[in-house]
């Protein structure tokens, strides 16, 4: 009984142990497979990353060796996929042949199901190229070179502020020059000096001309009245004679009738007028006497009629003369002076308005000097500021004050009122709308009224004059021939012309025109975005200023009209220097990246000066690897100049770069001359000599500036010639640095510190700072494509990629019964577990 009970208990224990063991075995299998799946995921990810790295190892050697840029050259996608799959298979120890691994144990049993490789982020994308350049230059850029250039930039910042101040001063001088022209016009409209103005304000009734015309008109009117009186007397006499003739004719007719009709009384007859005609004798004698008498009277009548005709002609002449005199008084001597007074008011208002603008500009410049030069201890800044403030004080005295202008305008208004009143009175007398008095009926009785003389007595002559400097001695104008000299200098070729367009290369094939931008990917890729380039939010142009010359660099000689007082050449040049100074004063981080990029350009590309002169020794320009650039086979010899200006013609890029150099040297040299007291005094003397006779004190400063410009450009031609020969020149010249002979006795003076000398390469660095980063990167990409394309036809930056995007599906076998617990999308058709790996890998 007990034995049976014991056996029953043992069986239960065995069943229970078997059940527990089965559960443990199942759990262990699940845990082992879960561990294998997790371990396999890590293995596959690492293997995929390593396989992607093997693809990136196939970078283009020319890009790397010549420009320090890593990129996969144009490769067929299928070839990349095969290469990746082969590397992935090796990394995952996937057997390539059973004989090799027949004795090995494979716990994972990996199998590659699907691979997709997509090259992305090509070298036509600026952010990609910038990232590689900055990374490359972090350990390539010579620290001492960058620091030395930063020290020079501090000097550029200072002269930039001076250029901005001087630019404002030139604008003020232009306002005064314009005001001087208005002063000249006002003077001519008031006093009529010269032949350019017929009627002038103070010319009204000059030397009593209006009064003389008035009296002449009235005297002529009296003369006409006398003539009209004489005509009346003549008319009476003519009427009497005509009546006498009529009476005689009647008497003759009566006598003839009686002689024919009277039979017994032949000795006595009575005329028709009742008079006794017996005294006339017989009828034939009587008829003869009457005819003689009539003939005599007719003769006298004809004389009187001739005299009357002469008097009528005289009256007509007098009336015409009166009409002319009337028009002269009404229009030439009165009405025309209304316009002269109105024109004078217009010029006074112009002078006042320009004076206000000049005062506002002076106040603005004084504020700029206070804000930017306060506390400056440099001799240069002190001299410049002192010179400017002194000149501004002098200019203030030339501004027409408001009270004086107000009185002049009031006086001119009185004059206009008087002239308008006289004109209206004359129109009411002679008939409005009748420009010419044609008949005596239109003439005012007794001539013009006498109260008109009282009216014009209130007309005011306006006294006005403006400051005119004494003429200097005859001197040569330094502006002569400068345009021709600049034109000839700029046209001198450094290298022969090269043009990618004439070489059969389309502009649209270059990266600067044909960008291939990598698009965004699906949101499921966000987990991998940390590995993408260019996602740090740093746009190439963010926070970076740029500067640009407002004129035409291709035709600087045409811009440079040193005789045009309204021209913008000087202000454009100074504005360009000022903008460069603003860049030099920019944030250090933005400048650092820009300088790194510029040093990459200067170290990787050729320029027009392949050797610099240092202490009598010629130093060849080398690239970042220490190789002489002259030995490099490149499309252009003036590559940096192409980056600056982007023209397809090498010659045109050189011309524009030389134009930029001339602009900067011209502006800085002109600043020097302005602060040199002796040169400034001499320039003012020349300005007074070459200025027109009418030019006043307000017009001299702008002419003086143009004379200074002539010297500045003459010195600039010397400087740029030295720069093109590899020599250095001071960024800002002191007295001892000046070389152009301007007619002053040579004298020793301070010289600029050698650390602040700029050579041609320094100026290229400076000009590169003025470009937008995107523009620089575009043209860097162009040059790389052009250069590599010389030896590798069909090379495109847009087909060279720096990253790969890889989608890989790798499956793993099961060891236990995990399969039912895996989602359908993570299993293959034959029940294997799938790993889906998304990889972004790049340089």
C-alpha positions in Angstrom: 0.0 0.0 0.0 2.8 2.4 0.9 4.8 1.3 -2.0 2.0 2.0 -4.4 1.5 5.4 -2.9 5.1 6.2 -3.2 5.2 5.4 -6.9 2.2 7.6 -7.5 4.0 10.5 -5.9 7.2 9.9 -7.9 5.3 10.0 -11.1 3.7 13.3 -10.3 7.1 14.8 -9.6 8.5 13.5 -12.8 5.6 15.0 -14.8 6.0 18.3 -12.9 9.7 18.4 -13.5 9.2 17.6 -17.2 6.8 20.5 -17.5 9.0 22.9 -15.7 12.0 21.8 -17.8 10.1 22.3 -21.0 9.2 25.8 -20.0 12.7 26.5 -19.0 14.0 25.2 -22.3 11.5 27.3 -24.2 12.4 30.4 -22.2 16.1 29.7 -22.6 15.7 29.4 -26.4 13.7 32.6 -26.5 16.3 34.4 -24.5 19.2 33.0 -26.6 17.4 34.1 -29.8 16.6 37.5 -28.4 20.2 37.9 -27.5 21.3 36.8 -30.9 18.9 39.2 -32.6 20.2 42.2 -30.5 23.8 41.2 -31.0 23.2 40.6 -34.7 21.6 44.1 -35.0 24.8 45.7 -33.6 27.0 43.5 -35.8 25.0 44.3 -38.9 25.1 48.1 -38.1 28.8 48.1 -37.5 29.4 46.0 -40.6 27.3 48.4 -42.7 29.2 51.4 -41.4 32.5 49.7 -42.2 31.3 48.7 -45.7 30.2 52.3 -46.3 33.6 53.5 -45.2 35.2 51.2 -47.8 33.2 53.0 -50.5 34.4 56.4 -49.3 37.9 55.1 -49.4 37.6 55.3 -53.2 37.9 59.1 -53.3 39.2 61.0 -56.3 43.0 61.5 -56.0 43.1 64.7 -58.0 40.6 66.5 -55.8 42.4 65.3 -52.7 45.9 66.1 -53.8 45.2 69.3 -55.6 42.5 70.9 -53.4 42.3 68.8 -50.2 38.7 67.8 -51.0 37.4 64.3 -50.6 34.7 63.1 -52.9 33.6 59.9 -54.7 34.0 60.4 -58.4 31.2 59.7 -60.8 30.5 55.9 -60.4 27.6 53.8 -61.5 25.1 53.0 -58.7 25.2 49.3 -59.4 29.0 49.3 -59.1 28.7 51.0 -55.7 26.1 48.5 -54.6 28.3 45.6 -55.6 31.2 47.1 -53.8 29.2 47.7 -50.7 27.7 44.2 -50.8 31.1 42.6 -51.1 32.5 44.5 -48.2 29.4 43.9 -46.1 29.5 40.2 -46.8 33.2 40.1 -45.7 32.4 42.0 -42.5 29.5 39.7 -41.6 31.6 36.5 -42.4 29.0 35.4 -45.0 30.5 32.3 -46.7 31.5 32.8 -50.3 32.0 29.0 -50.7 31.1 26.0 -48.6 34.5 24.5 -48.9 36.0 27.4 -47.0 33.7 27.3 -44.0 32.7 23.7 -43.9 34.4 23.1 -40.5 33.2 26.4 -38.9 30.2 27.1 -36.8 28.0 30.0 -37.8 25.7 31.1 -35.0 24.0 33.9 -37.0 23.8 32.7 -40.6 23.6 36.2 -42.0 22.4 36.7 -45.6 22.2 39.9 -47.6 18.7 40.4 -48.9 18.8 43.8 -50.5 21.2 46.8 -50.9 20.5 50.3 -52.2 23.4 52.8 -52.4 22.7 56.5 -53.2 25.5 59.1 -53.5 24.4 62.4 -52.1 25.7 65.9 -51.3 27.7 66.8 -54.4 30.5 69.4 -54.8 28.3 71.9 -56.5 26.6 72.5 -53.2 28.3 75.4 -51.4 27.7 74.2 -47.8 29.4 70.9 -48.6 32.5 72.5 -50.2 32.7 75.1 -47.4 32.6 72.4 -44.7 35.5 70.5 -46.3 37.5 73.7 -46.9 37.2 74.9 -43.3 38.0 71.4 -41.9 41.0 71.3 -44.2 42.2 74.7 -43.3 42.0 74.2 -39.5 45.4 72.6 -39.5 46.7 74.0 -42.8 46.3 77.8 -42.5 49.6 79.3 -41.2 48.7 80.9 -37.9 51.3 83.7 -38.3 49.9 84.6 -41.7 46.4 84.9 -40.4 47.5 86.9 -37.3 49.6 89.2 -39.5 46.7 89.9 -41.8 44.3 90.5 -38.9 46.8 93.2 -37.7 46.7 94.8 -41.1 42.9 94.6 -41.0 42.9 96.8 -37.9 44.6 99.5 -40.0 42.0 99.0 -42.8 39.3 99.5 -40.2 40.8 102.9 -39.2 41.2 104.1 -42.8 37.7 102.8 -43.5 36.3 105.2 -40.9 38.4 108.0 -42.4 37.1 107.2 -45.9 33.5 107.3 -44.7 34.1 110.7 -43.0 35.8 112.1 -46.1 33.1 110.7 -48.3 30.6 112.7 -46.3 32.8 115.8 -46.6 32.9 115.4 -50.4 29.1 115.3 -50.4 29.1 118.5 -48.4 31.5 120.1 -50.8 29.2 119.1 -53.6 26.3 120.8 -51.9 28.4 124.0 -51.5 29.5 123.7 -55.1 25.8 123.5 -56.2 25.0 126.4 -53.9 27.9 128.4 -55.5 26.3 127.9 -58.9 23.0 129.2 -57.5 24.8 132.1 -56.0 26.3 132.9 -59.4 22.9 132.7 -61.1 21.4 134.9 -58.4 24.2 137.4 -58.8 23.5 137.5 -62.6 19.7 137.8 -62.1 20.2 140.7 -59.6 23.0 142.6 -61.2 23.1 141.3 -64.8 26.9 140.9 -64.9 27.8 139.2 -68.1 25.8 138.5 -71.2 23.9 135.5 -70.1 20.9 137.4 -68.6 19.1 140.1 -70.5 16.8 141.4 -67.7 18.0 141.6 -64.2 16.4 142.8 -61.0 18.6 145.8 -60.4 18.3 146.7 -64.1 14.8 148.1 -63.7 14.8 151.8 -64.3 18.6 151.6 -64.5 20.0 155.1 -65.1 16.3 156.3 -65.2 15.5 154.3 -68.3 11.9 153.7 -67.3 11.4 157.4 -66.4 13.0 158.4 -69.7 10.7 156.2 -71.6 7.8 157.5 -69.6 8.6 161.1 -70.4 9.4 160.3 -74.0 6.0 158.6 -74.4 4.2 161.6 -72.9 6.2 164.0 -75.0 5.4 161.9 -78.1 1.8 162.0 -77.0 1.9 165.8 -76.9 3.5 165.8 -80.3 0.7 163.7 -81.7 -1.8 166.2 -80.2 0.0 169.0 -81.9 -0.1 167.2 -85.2 -3.7 166.5 -84.8 -4.3 170.2 -84.2 -2.4 171.1 -87.3 -4.5 168.6 -89.2 -7.6 170.3 -88.0 -6.5 173.8 -89.2 -5.5 172.3 -92.5 -8.9 170.7 -92.8 -10.6 174.0 -92.2 -8.5 175.8 -94.8 -9.1 173.1 -97.3 -12.9 173.3 -96.7 -12.8 177.1 -97.3 -10.9 176.7 -100.5 -13.2 174.0 -101.7 -16.2 176.3 -101.0 -14.5 179.1 -102.9 -14.0 176.9 -105.9 -17.6 175.8 -105.8 -18.8 179.5 -105.7 -16.6 180.4 -108.6 -17.9 177.5 -110.6 -21.5 178.6 -110.0 -20.6 182.2 -110.9 -19.1 181.1 -114.2 -22.1 179.0 -115.0 -24.5 181.9 -114.3 -22.5 184.2 -116.4 -22.5 181.9 -119.4 -26.2 181.3 -119.1 -27.0 185.1 -119.0 -24.8 185.8 -122.0 -26.6 183.3 -124.0 -30.2 184.3 -123.0 -30.2 188.3 -122.6 -31.0 190.3 -125.8 -31.1 194.0 -124.9 -29.0 194.3 -121.9 -25.5 193.0 -122.8 -23.5 195.4 -120.7 -25.0 194.6 -117.3 -25.4 191.2 -115.8 -25.9 189.8 -112.3 -24.1 186.6 -111.1 -25.8 183.8 -109.4 -24.4 184.9 -106.1 -26.2 188.3 -106.6 -23.0 190.2 -107.1 -22.7 192.7 -109.9 -20.4 191.3 -112.5 -20.4 194.4 -114.6 -16.9 195.1 -113.6 -15.6 191.8 -115.1 -16.2 193.2 -118.5 -17.8 191.2 -121.3 -18.7 187.6 -120.7 -15.7 186.1 -122.3 -13.4 188.1 -120.1 -15.4 187.2 -117.1 -15.2 183.5 -117.8 -11.4 183.7 -118.2 -10.9 185.5 -115.0 -13.0 182.9 -113.1 -11.1 180.0 -114.6 -7.8 181.7 -113.6 -9.0 182.2 -110.1 -10.3 178.6 -109.8 -7.0 177.3 -111.2 -5.1 179.4 -108.6 -7.3 178.1 -105.8 -6.9 174.5 -106.9 -3.2 174.9 -106.9 -3.3 176.2 -103.4 -5.8 173.4 -102.4 -3.4 170.8 -103.8 -0.6 172.2 -101.7 -2.7 172.1 -98.6 -3.8 168.5 -99.4 -0.2 167.5 -99.8 0.6 169.1 -96.5 -2.3 167.3 -94.9 -1.1 164.0 -96.3 2.3 164.7 -94.9 0.7 165.5 -91.5 -1.3 162.3 -91.6 1.8 160.3 -92.4 3.5 162.0 -89.5 0.6 161.2 -87.2 0.7 157.6 -88.3 4.5 157.5 -87.6 4.0 159.0 -84.2 1.2 156.6 -83.4 3.4 153.6 -84.4 6.2 155.0 -82.3 3.8 155.5 -79.4 2.7 151.9 -79.8 6.2 150.6 -79.8 7.0 152.8 -76.8 3.9 151.6 -75.1 4.9 147.9 -75.6 8.5 148.7 -74.5 7.3 150.3 -71.3 4.6 147.7 -70.7 6.7 144.6 -71.5 10.4 145.2 -71.9 10.7 147.8 -69.2 8.1 146.5 -66.8 6.6 143.0 -67.5 9.9 141.3 -68.2 11.3 142.4 -64.9 8.5 140.5 -63.1 10.0 137.3 -64.4 13.5 138.5 -63.4 12.3 139.0 -59.8 10.5 135.7 -59.7 13.6 133.9 -61.0 15.6 135.7 -58.3 13.2 134.4 -55.6 13.6 130.9 -57.0 17.4 131.1 -56.8 17.3 132.5 -53.2 15.1 129.7 -52.1 17.5 127.2 -53.7 20.4 128.7 -51.9 18.5 128.6 -48.6 17.4 125.0 -49.2 20.9 123.9 -50.1 22.3 125.8 -47.1 19.9 123.9 -44.8 21.0 120.6 -46.4 24.6 121.6 -46.0 24.1 122.5 -42.3 22.3 119.2 -41.7 25.2 117.3 -43.5 27.8 119.2 -41.5 26.0 118.3 -38.2 25.8 114.7 -39.3 29.5 114.6 -40.1 30.4 116.3 -36.8 28.4 113.6 -35.0 30.2 110.9 -37.0 33.5 112.3 -36.0 32.5 112.5 -32.4 31.2 108.9 -32.3 34.1 107.3 -34.3 37.2 109.4 -33.5 36.6 110.4 -29.9 39.5 109.4 -27.8 41.7 108.4 -30.8 45.3 108.9 -29.9 46.9 108.2 -33.3 48.5 111.2 -34.9 46.8 110.2 -38.2 43.3 110.3 -36.8 44.0 113.5 -34.8 45.3 115.3 -37.9 42.4 114.1 -40.0 39.8 115.0 -37.5 41.3 118.5 -36.8 41.5 119.2 -40.5 37.9 118.3 -41.1 36.5 120.3 -38.2 38.5 123.3 -39.3 37.1 123.1 -42.8 33.6 122.6 -41.6 33.8 125.8 -39.5 34.9 127.7 -42.6 32.0 126.2 -44.7 29.4 127.3 -42.1 30.3 130.9 -42.8 29.4 130.5 -46.5 25.8 129.5 -45.8 23.2 132.3 -46.6 21.6 133.0 -43.2 17.8 132.9 -42.9 17.3 136.6 -41.9 19.3 137.8 -44.9 17.4 135.6 -47.2 14.0 136.6 -45.7 14.8 140.3 -46.3 15.9 139.6 -49.9 12.7 137.6 -50.6 10.6 140.4 -49.0 12.3 143.1 -51.2 11.9 141.0 -54.3 8.2 140.6 -53.4 7.7 144.4 -53.1 9.3 144.8 -56.6 7.1 142.2 -58.1 4.0 143.9 -56.6 5.1 147.3 -58.0 5.7 145.9 -61.5 2.4 144.0 -61.5 0.5 147.1 -60.4 2.1 149.2 -63.2 1.3 146.5 -65.8 -2.3 146.3 -64.7 -2.7 150.1 -64.8 -1.2 150.2 -68.3 -3.5 147.4 -69.4 -6.5 149.3 -68.1 -5.5 152.5 -69.9 -4.5 151.0 -73.2 -6.9 148.1 -73.4 -6.3 144.6 -72.1 -5.3 142.2 -74.8 -4.1 144.9 -77.2 -0.4 144.4 -77.6 -0.1 147.4 -79.9 -1.9 150.7 -79.8 -3.2 151.2 -83.4 -5.3 154.3 -83.2 -5.5 157.6 -81.4 -8.6 156.6 -79.7 -6.7 154.0 -77.7 -4.1 156.5 -76.4 -4.5 157.7 -72.9 -5.4 161.4 -73.0 -2.4 163.5 -72.0 -0.2 160.4 -71.9 0.6 158.1 -69.0 -0.6 159.3 -65.6 2.0 160.9 -63.4 1.2 158.7 -60.4 3.0 155.8 -62.2 6.2 157.6 -61.5 5.3 157.6 -57.8 4.6 153.9 -58.0 7.9 152.9 -59.5 9.7 155.1 -57.0 9.1 152.3 -54.5 11.1 149.7 -56.5 14.1 148.5 -54.4 17.5 147.6 -55.8 18.8 144.5 -54.0 22.4 144.5 -52.8 24.0 141.0 -52.9 27.5 139.6 -53.1 29.2 136.4 -52.2 32.7 135.5 -51.2 35.1 135.1 -54.1 38.7 134.1 -53.5 41.7 135.8 -55.0 43.0 134.2 -58.1 46.2 132.2 -57.6 49.2 132.2 -59.8 49.1 130.2 -63.0 49.9 126.5 -62.2 49.6 123.2 -64.1 46.3 121.4 -63.4 47.3 117.9 -62.0 44.1 116.4 -63.4 45.4 116.8 -67.0 46.1 113.5 -68.7 45.1 111.3 -65.8 42.3 109.5 -67.7 44.6 108.6 -70.6 47.3 107.4 -68.2 44.8 105.2 -66.3 43.4 103.8 -69.6 46.8 102.9 -70.9 47.9 101.3 -67.6 44.9 99.2 -67.2 45.1 97.9 -70.8 48.6 96.5 -70.3 48.2 92.8 -70.4 49.9 90.5 -67.8 49.1 87.2 -69.4 47.6 86.3 -72.7 43.8 86.2 -72.7 42.1 82.9 -71.9 38.3 82.4 -72.1 36.3 79.3 -71.3 33.6 80.3 -73.7 36.0 80.4 -76.6 37.4 77.0 -75.4 33.9 75.6 -76.0 32.8 75.4 -72.4 29.3 76.5 -71.7 28.7 78.7 -68.7 25.7 76.6 -67.8 28.0 73.6 -67.4 29.9 75.3 -64.6 28.8 74.8 -60.9 28.2 78.5 -60.4 25.3 78.2 -62.9 24.3 74.6 -62.7 23.6 73.6 -59.1 22.4 70.0 -58.2 21.0 70.3 -54.8 20.4 67.3 -52.6 16.7 67.1 -51.6 15.3 66.3 -48.2 14.5 62.7 -47.2 11.5 61.1 -45.5 10.8 61.7 -41.9 11.7 58.1 -41.0 15.4 59.2 -41.6 15.4 61.8 -38.9 17.2 59.5 -36.5 20.2 59.6 -38.8 20.2 63.4 -39.4 23.0 64.0 -36.9 25.4 62.5 -39.4 24.4 64.8 -42.3 26.6 67.7 -43.4 25.4 71.2 -43.4 22.7 70.7 -40.7 24.3 73.1 -38.2 22.2 76.0 -39.5 25.3 77.8 -40.7 24.5 79.4 -44.1 27.6 80.4 -46.1 26.6 84.0 -46.1 25.1 84.2 -42.6 26.6 87.1 -40.7 29.1 88.0 -43.4 29.0 91.5 -44.9 30.1 92.3 -48.4 31.3 95.4 -50.2 30.9 96.4 -53.8 32.1 99.4 -55.9 29.1 101.3 -57.2 30.7 102.2 -60.5 32.0 100.2 -63.4 35.2 98.3 -62.6 35.5 97.3 -66.2 35.8 101.0 -67.3 37.3 102.8 -64.3 38.9 105.3 -66.8 35.5 106.3 -68.0 34.2 106.6 -64.4 37.1 108.8 -63.5 36.1 112.3 -64.8 38.1 114.5 -62.5 36.6 117.7 -64.0 33.0 116.7 -63.3 32.0 118.5 -60.0 28.8 116.4 -59.9 30.5 113.0 -60.7 30.4 110.1 -58.2 33.8 108.6 -58.8 35.4 110.0 -55.7 32.5 109.1 -53.4 32.2 105.6 -54.9 35.9 104.9 -54.3 35.7 106.2 -50.7 32.5 104.3 -50.1 34.2 101.1 -51.3 37.1 101.6 -48.9 34.6 102.4 -46.1 32.7 99.2 -46.8 35.9 97.2 -46.6 36.6 98.9 -43.3 33.2 97.9 -42.0 34.0 94.3 -42.9 37.3 94.5 -41.1 35.5 95.7 -38.0 33.0 92.7 -38.2 32.6 89.9 -35.8 35.7 87.7 -35.2 34.0 84.4 -35.9 32.5 85.5 -39.2 35.9 87.0 -40.1 37.8 83.9 -39.1 35.8 81.6 -41.4 36.0 84.1 -44.2 39.8 84.4 -43.7 40.2 80.6 -43.6 38.3 80.4 -46.9 40.4 83.2 -48.4 43.6 81.6 -47.3 42.5 78.4 -48.9 41.9 80.4 -52.2 45.2 82.1 -51.9 47.0 78.8 -51.2 45.3 76.7 -53.9 44.9 79.1 -56.9 47.2 81.2 -59.0 47.2 84.9 -59.4 48.7 87.6 -61.6 51.8 88.1 -59.5 53.6 84.8 -59.2 56.5 86.2 -57.2 56.8 88.8 -54.4 59.8 91.1 -53.7 61.0 91.0 -50.2 64.2 92.9 -49.3 65.5 92.6 -52.8 64.8 88.9 -53.0 62.1 87.3 -55.3 59.9 84.8 -53.4 57.9 82.5 -55.6 54.2 81.9 -54.7 53.6 78.4 -53.5 50.5 76.4 -52.8 49.5 74.8 -49.4 51.7 71.8 -50.1 54.7 74.0 -50.7 54.8 73.5 -54.5 55.4 76.5 -56.8 52.1 77.5 -58.4 53.8 78.3 -61.7 54.3 74.6 -62.3 50.6 73.8 -61.8 48.7 73.1 -65.0 45.6 75.2 -64.7 43.0 76.7 -67.1 43.6 80.3 -66.0 46.8 81.9 -64.8 44.8 84.6 -63.0 42.6 82.3 -61.0 42.1 84.5 -57.9 41.1 87.3 -60.2 38.4 85.0 -61.7 37.1 84.4 -58.2 36.9 88.1 -57.6 35.1 89.0 -60.8 33.8 85.9 -62.4 34.3 87.0 -66.0 35.0 84.3 -68.6 37.8 86.4 -70.0 41.1 86.3 -68.1 42.1 89.7 -69.5 38.8 91.2 -68.3 39.3 89.8 -64.8 42.8 91.3 -64.7 41.5 94.7 -65.9 38.8 94.7 -63.2 41.3 93.7 -60.5 43.7 96.5 -61.5 40.7 98.8 -61.5 40.0 97.8 -57.9 43.6 98.4 -56.9 43.6 101.8 -58.5 40.4 102.7 -56.7 41.7 101.8 -53.2 45.1 103.4 -53.7 43.5 106.5 -55.2 41.2 106.9 -52.2 43.9 106.3 -49.6 46.4 108.6 -51.3 43.7 111.3 -51.6 43.1 110.9 -47.8 46.8 111.5 -47.3 47.0 114.6 -49.5 43.9 116.0 -47.7 45.6 115.7 -44.3 48.9 117.2 -45.5 48.7 120.9 -44.9 51.2 122.0 -47.5 49.7 119.8 -50.3 46.2 121.0 -49.3 47.2 124.7 -49.4 48.8 124.1 -52.8 45.7 122.3 -54.1 43.5 125.2 -53.0 45.7 127.7 -54.8 45.4 125.6 -58.0 41.7 125.4 -57.5 41.3 129.2 -57.4 43.4 129.5 -60.5 41.5 127.0 -62.6 38.1 127.9 -61.3 35.8 130.1 -63.5 35.7 133.9 -63.0 32.3 133.6 -61.4 33.2 130.8 -59.0 32.9 131.9 -55.3 34.3 130.6 -52.1 31.5 128.0 -51.8 32.6 126.5 -55.1 36.3 126.2 -54.3 36.3 123.2 -51.9 34.9 120.8 -54.5 37.4 121.9 -57.1 40.1 121.6 -54.5 38.9 118.0 -53.9 39.2 117.2 -57.6 42.7 118.7 -57.7 43.6 116.4 -54.7 42.1 113.5 -56.7 44.5 114.3 -59.6 47.4 113.8 -57.2 45.9 110.8 -55.5 45.4 109.1 -58.9 48.9 110.0 -60.0 50.4 108.4 -56.9 48.0 105.4 -57.3 49.4 104.7 -60.7 52.9 104.5 -59.2 51.6 102.3 -56.3 49.8 99.8 -58.5 52.8 99.5 -60.9 54.9 98.5 -57.8 52.2 96.1 -56.6 52.1 94.4 -60.0 55.9 93.9 -59.8 55.5 92.2 -56.5 56.5 95.1 -54.3 54.8 96.4 -51.2 53.3 99.8 -50.5 52.0 101.4 -47.3 48.3 101.0 -46.8 48.2 104.7 -45.7 51.1 107.0 -46.6 52.9 109.4 -44.4 54.9 112.4 -45.7 58.0 110.4 -46.1 56.2 107.7 -48.2 55.0 110.1 -50.9 56.7 109.7 -54.3 54.8 111.8 -56.9 56.4 115.1 -57.8 53.8 117.8 -57.4 56.0 120.8 -57.4 56.7 121.0 -53.7 60.3 120.9 -52.4 61.1 117.4 -51.1 61.3 117.1 -47.4 62.0 114.3 -44.9 59.0 113.0 -42.9 57.7 110.1 -41.0 57.1 106.8 -42.8 54.6 104.0 -42.3 55.6 101.0 -40.2 56.7 98.1 -42.5 54.1 95.9 -40.8 51.4 98.0 -42.4 52.6 97.5 -45.9 50.4 95.6 -48.4 51.6 93.6 -51.3 49.5 92.4 -54.2 48.5 89.2 -52.4 47.4 91.2 -49.4 45.1 93.2 -51.6 43.7 90.1 -53.1 42.9 88.9 -49.6 41.3 92.2 -48.8 39.2 92.1 -52.0 38.2 88.5 -51.2 36.7 89.8 -48.0 34.4 92.0 -50.0 32.7 89.1 -51.8 29.8 87.1 -50.6 30.8 83.6 -49.5 28.4 81.9 -51.9 30.0 83.8 -54.7 33.5 82.8 -53.7 32.5 79.1 -53.3 30.7 79.1 -56.7 33.8 80.3 -58.4 36.1 78.0 -56.5 34.0 75.1 -57.7 34.2 76.5 -61.3 38.0 76.6 -61.2 38.3 73.1 -59.8 36.1 71.8 -62.5 37.9 73.7 -65.2 41.3 72.6 -64.0 40.5 68.9 -63.5 38.6 68.9 -66.7 41.8 69.7 -68.6 43.1 66.2 -67.9 39.8 64.4 -67.2 37.3 65.1 -69.9 33.7 65.3 -68.7 34.5 65.9 -65.0 31.7 67.6 -63.2 31.7 68.8 -59.6 28.0 68.0 -59.4 28.8 64.3 -60.1 31.4 64.1 -57.3 29.7 63.2 -54.0 30.8 63.4 -50.4 28.2 61.2 -48.7 26.4 58.0 -49.4 22.9 57.0 -48.2 22.6 53.2 -47.9 19.6 51.1 -47.3 20.6 47.5 -46.4 18.4 44.4 -45.5 20.3 41.5 -43.9 18.5 38.4 -42.6 19.5 36.0 -39.8 18.6 32.3 -39.3 16.7 31.1 -36.2 18.1 28.5 -33.8 15.0 27.9 -31.7 11.3 28.5 -31.9 11.4 32.3 -31.9 9.8 32.6 -35.4 6.1 32.7 -34.3 6.8 35.7 -32.0 8.3 37.9 -34.8 6.2 40.4 -36.8 5.5 39.5 -40.4 7.3 42.5 -41.9 10.5 41.5 -40.1 10.6 38.0 -41.6 11.6 36.7 -45.0 9.6 34.4 -47.1 11.6 31.4 -45.8 11.1 32.6 -42.2 14.4 34.3 -41.5 14.6 37.5 -39.3 15.4 40.7 -41.2 17.5 43.6 -40.1 16.8 46.9 -41.9 19.7 49.3 -41.7 19.8 52.9 -42.9 23.3 54.4 -43.1 24.5 58.0 -43.8 28.3 58.1 -44.2 30.5 60.8 -45.6 33.7 62.8 -45.3 
